[in-house]
């Protein structure tokens, strides 16, 4: 049979909380008396623990074991992340997406231009070393650089095949099996 007491002060003493905490919990409905007017200590302890704030109550279970505790931890993690982002923004470690994209476009454009100009700069030296026509070497290098750039562009920014061409749906015939 569960242990029952009649006094709210006795409940508070046995659970290790203040009499005021028991009174407030009873007033807002977190705990209730039994129909006969007594307090079931096990049920009161369970009800208080289930609704206790982990940062304020000695009866609260560890943060990770209750829904309220997990919610409190998640809220704290979001607050820490927001503070870290604000600090990074204040220190100039963050930049706007449009500014970052513009900077990336500038860098990639400079690299592309350097690659496209490279065959003209080195074709004469390569041709002299291998004993070939400089124009032929330059043409071959330019073709290969073009293939490389096209391949990289496709890899970095693949175009989805959505079946649309010039705004019209393309109906593809079913593939035939041999």
C-alpha positions in Angstrom: 0.0 0.0 0.0 1.4 3.4 -0.9 2.6 5.7 1.9 0.1 8.5 2.5 0.3 11.6 4.7 -2.3 14.2 5.5 0.0 17.3 5.8 1.4 19.3 2.9 4.3 20.3 5.2 5.1 16.6 5.8 5.0 15.9 2.0 7.4 18.8 1.5 9.7 17.6 4.2 9.8 14.0 2.9 10.4 15.0 -0.7 13.0 17.6 0.2 11.2 20.6 -1.2 9.7 23.7 0.4 6.1 23.8 1.7 5.5 26.7 -0.7 6.6 24.6 -3.7 4.0 22.0 -2.7 1.3 24.6 -2.2 2.0 26.2 -5.6 2.1 22.9 -7.4 -1.3 22.0 -5.9 -2.8 25.4 -6.8 -1.8 25.1 -10.5 -2.8 21.4 -10.7 0.6 19.7 -11.0 -0.2 17.6 -8.0 -3.5 16.6 -6.4 -4.7 15.0 -3.1 -6.3 11.6 -3.1 -10.1 11.5 -2.8 -9.8 10.9 0.9 -7.8 14.1 1.3 -4.4 12.5 1.9 -1.2 12.8 -0.2 0.2 9.7 -1.9 3.9 10.4 -1.6 5.0 8.2 -4.5 2.4 9.8 -6.9 3.2 13.3 -5.7 7.0 12.7 -6.3 6.3 11.2 -9.7 4.0 14.1 -10.8 6.4 16.7 -9.5 9.3 15.1 -11.3 7.4 14.8 -14.5 6.6 18.5 -14.7 9.7 19.9 -12.9 12.1 22.2 -14.7 15.5 20.6 -14.6 17.3 23.9 -13.9 15.1 24.7 -10.9 14.0 21.6 -9.1 15.9 18.9 -7.2 13.2 16.5 -8.1 13.7 16.9 -11.8 15.2 13.9 -13.7 18.4 14.4 -15.6 18.0 16.7 -18.6 18.3 13.9 -21.2 15.6 11.6 -19.7 12.5 13.8 -20.0 10.9 15.6 -22.8 11.1 18.9 -21.0 14.8 18.3 -20.4 15.5 17.5 -24.0 13.5 20.6 -25.0 15.5 22.7 -22.6 18.8 21.3 -24.0 17.7 21.9 -27.6 16.7 25.5 -26.7 20.0 26.1 -25.0 21.9 24.6 -28.0 20.0 27.0 -30.4 20.7 29.9 -28.1 24.5 29.1 -28.1 24.5 28.7 -31.9 22.7 32.0 -32.3 25.3 33.7 -30.0 28.2 32.1 -32.0 26.7 33.3 -35.3 26.2 36.8 -33.9 29.9 36.8 -32.7 31.1 35.6 -36.1 29.0 38.3 -37.8 30.4 41.0 -35.5 34.0 39.8 -36.1 33.5 39.9 -39.9 33.8 36.1 -40.3 30.5 35.8 -42.1 29.5 37.4 -45.4 26.2 37.6 -47.3 25.4 34.8 -49.8 25.3 37.2 -52.7 28.7 38.7 -51.8 30.2 35.2 -51.4 28.7 34.1 -54.8 30.1 37.2 -56.5 33.5 36.6 -55.0 33.5 33.0 -56.1 32.5 34.0 -59.6 35.4 36.5 -59.7 37.9 33.8 -58.6 36.5 31.1 -60.9 36.5 33.6 -63.8 40.2 34.5 -63.1 41.1 30.9 -63.0 39.2 30.1 -66.3 41.0 33.1 -68.0 44.4 31.9 -66.8 43.7 28.4 -68.1 42.5 29.7 -71.5 45.6 31.9 -71.9 48.0 29.1 -70.8 48.3 27.3 -74.2 49.3 30.5 -76.0 52.0 31.1 -73.3 53.6 27.7 -73.2 52.9 26.2 -76.7 56.1 27.7 -78.1 58.3 26.2 -75.3 56.6 22.8 -75.5 56.8 22.7 -79.4 60.6 23.5 -79.2 61.2 20.7 -76.7 59.3 18.1 -78.7 60.2 19.4 -82.1 56.6 20.1 -83.3 54.8 23.0 -84.9 53.9 25.6 -82.2 50.5 26.3 -83.8 49.6 22.6 -83.7 50.7 22.3 -80.0 48.7 25.4 -79.1 45.6 24.1 -80.9 45.8 20.7 -79.2 46.3 22.3 -75.8 43.3 24.7 -76.3 41.1 21.8 -77.4 42.0 19.8 -74.3 41.6 22.8 -72.0 38.2 23.4 -73.5 37.2 19.8 -72.8 38.5 20.1 -69.3 36.6 23.3 -68.6 33.4 21.8 -70.0 33.8 18.7 -67.9 34.4 20.8 -64.8 31.4 23.0 -65.5 29.2 20.0 -65.9 30.5 18.4 -62.7 30.1 21.6 -60.6 26.8 22.8 -62.1 24.9 19.8 -63.6 21.9 20.7 -65.7 18.9 18.7 -64.6 17.1 16.7 -67.4 13.6 17.8 -66.7 12.3 16.7 -70.1 11.7 20.4 -71.1 13.1 22.0 -74.2 12.2 25.6 -75.0 9.1 25.3 -72.8 7.7 22.3 -74.5 7.5 18.8 -73.1 9.6 16.3 -74.8 8.0 12.9 -75.1 10.7 10.2 -75.2 9.9 6.9 -76.8 10.3 3.9 -74.6 13.7 2.2 -74.8 13.6 -0.9 -76.9 15.3 -4.0 -75.6 17.3 -6.2 -78.1 
